């Protein structure tokens, strides 16, 4: 049974896992050093625990102890209870969802092992925005994608903002991270994946015209601003695009943001 512990000072060293949650650089350093991540909100905490992540501690307003009572009953970890002012002082923002949990990261599988049974995969290159990564994971998990592969510089799916935006989908979609961007697509090609590069280029094949079914396919997604690198575009077997309406083109809108494009492409390629 989890132990409820009242804390009244933001400087309490037992709350170190939750300090300045909006400071990206600090959090990257702290979370990497201690192998932890923070989940925010009842639903996300439940999904993180269900996914098997060991709980280091929880931090919450007292009113959240009852809604999470069934979860707390199965934990052997401290639950720090604080008022809203202390929560805001520690974290750096108003904790509207009321509850936070610090959990241990699990080892990621090698890319090759992840691909053993997968048929539909998304591959993210240099998507550094945590909100975008979280939203892409949510779309992919909802639309039947089997796994995600991240290039070395991609944002961390377990960063608090990514976890929150994904609504816990980062725990449902298996993923791995490449160790070598330059030759990173080789593992997919060796496993027999057809590489489909998503691009707004006019000469690309409309994604709804890609033949349904087929063998293994990997959808390559690039960063919001620059898109896929020239190397990955060159290595792709086929370039695909989201067809834009003529009215949109007349208005100067020739593409969608990476999250909307990923959702449409995932839907088309998993039907």
Buried (B, 14 or more C-beta within 10 A) or exposed (E): EBEBBEBEEBEBEEBEBBBBBEEBEEBEEBBEEBEBBBBBBBEBBBBBBEEEBEBBBBBBBEEBBEEBEEBBEEBEBBBBBBEEEBBBBBBBEEBEBBBBBBBEBEEBBEBEEBBEEBBBBBBBBBBBBBBBBBBBBBBBBBBEBBBBBBBEBBBBBBBBBBBBBBBBBBBBBBBBBBEEBEEBBEBBEEBEBBBBBBBEBEEBEEBBEBEEEEEBBBBBBBBBEEBBBEEBBEBBEEBBBBEBEEEEEEEEEEBBEBBEBBBBBBBBBBE
